[in-house]
Amino acid sequence: MSARGVLYVHSAPAALCPHVEWAVTGVVGVPVKLDWDPQPAVPGAYRAELNWQGLPGTSGRVASALNGWQRLRFEVTEEATPGCDGVRYSYTPTLGMYSATTGASGDVVVTEARLRAAMRRSGDEHPLAEQLEHLLGRDWDEELEPFRRAGDGAPVRWLNAVG
C-alpha cells in the first residue's frame, strides 16, 4: 500500500538546506534534491516543496527527522489510506511540533478523547474556546501563514520513495 503527501519547507537558512535534503533522503531511501527558492518572508532564507509517495507513516518519519531544527519551518502532510487516517505535522522554532489527524478535505479532525481532555482542562484560566483553538492548530497556522503565502505559485515536484 502506498501513501501520498507533501513536504513544505517554508523557511530554511541556506546552510541548512543540504541537511534537510540529507534527512529526507534518509527517510525515503532515494536521493532527494529540492528546488530551493528564496523565501520573501525571511531575507536570506529559502523554501521548497516536495510531493512524495511512499509507505504509510512516511510523513511522521520525515517530521521526526526534521523536528527540533531551529530556524526551520515546515509542514508535512499525508493523505488517508485504507486503515490509516490522514495527518498533518507543522513545525516552527517558537511553537515546536504540532500534529493532527486530517479528513479527506484536509480539515483537522479532533477525536472524542482529545475533546474530552480539552473539556477537563478548561476553566477560567484556559477557556474551552482556547483549548479547541489549540487542538485545531491555530497558533501554528497563524505563524506559518505568511510563509505559505510567500510560496504561492511555486513549482511542484514528485518523489516516489522506495520500499
Secondary structure by P-SEA (a helix, b strand, c coil): cbbbbbbbcccccccaaaaaaaaaaaacccbbbbbcccccccccbbbbccccccccaaaaaaaaaacccccccbbbbbccccccccbbbbbcccccbbbbbbcccccccccaaaaaaaaaaccccccaaaaaaaaaaaaaaaaaaaaaaaacccbbbbbbbcc
